[in-house]
Amino acid sequence: MTPSISVTLVNQLSEVERLSRLVEAFGEAERLGPEAVFSINLALDEVVTNVIRYAHDDDGRQHPIVVRLALEQDVLTAQVEDDGRAFNPLEAPAPDIGASIDERPIGGLGIHLVRSVMNSVEYRREDGRNVLTMKKKL
Amino acid sequence: MEVTTVSHGLAIVLAVTGRLDAETVTPFGARLFDLIAEGNRRIIVNLAGLGYINSAGLRVLLVAAKRLNADGGRLLLAAPGDLVGRVLDVSGFSGMLETFATTEEALARIER
């Protein structure tokens, strides 16, 4: 059986910490190690925060965000699914990490961090939902 | 997230513990920008007790660094742990902002 968990969050920033506790518990149960748990938490934090901020155009309504984790052999798959407007976080501009303080633009950091700590990140739009799938080889 | 500040003559050390994320950056940023408004121009952020930082945390540090730079000041980072240090490395922040292994080393750099 593939160890997995599925969590439905509400689109509020306070949910990110609740998610991180669930990820930590999963990480402990599956003995993933602190670096893997940190990486997965960071990637999910960035993606879920972006979804909460940008996917629903501030309509003030509650929206579910479904996060799934699955461990298969030594690959951890983390998936974030939401029902917001079409929004691909991978299209955010890449930051210039060699820039000086004055040149460095404020944006672009979140997705860069996601790509740095996860091995692959894929986006698709399906049935009116955004689905972001990230994989990490452990 | 907790912040404490200690004045060291030429510089002020702001120690932050816990997490820097989308929620905690608000009180952290308020404290940091209060220090700047009070006239502090050499600020060392002691990261020893920080267990987690995300892009929101990086962003507030960058905005503060830009603000200080514009006024001839500096923001220095000290004592990141392994995991926070990794985030600083992959984001380029450890190269862009002066980062030291200890607060003492950061103070020594300022006092030179």
Interface residues (C-beta under 8 A of the other chain):
Chain A: L13 S14 V16 E17 P34 E35 F38 N41 L42 D45 E46 T49 P95 I97 G98 A99 S100 I101 D102 R104 I106 L109 G110 H112 L113 S116 V117
Chain B: R19 D21 A22 E23 Y52 N54 S55 A56 L58 R59 L62 V63 A65 K66 N69 L83 V87 V90 S91 G92 G95 M96 L97
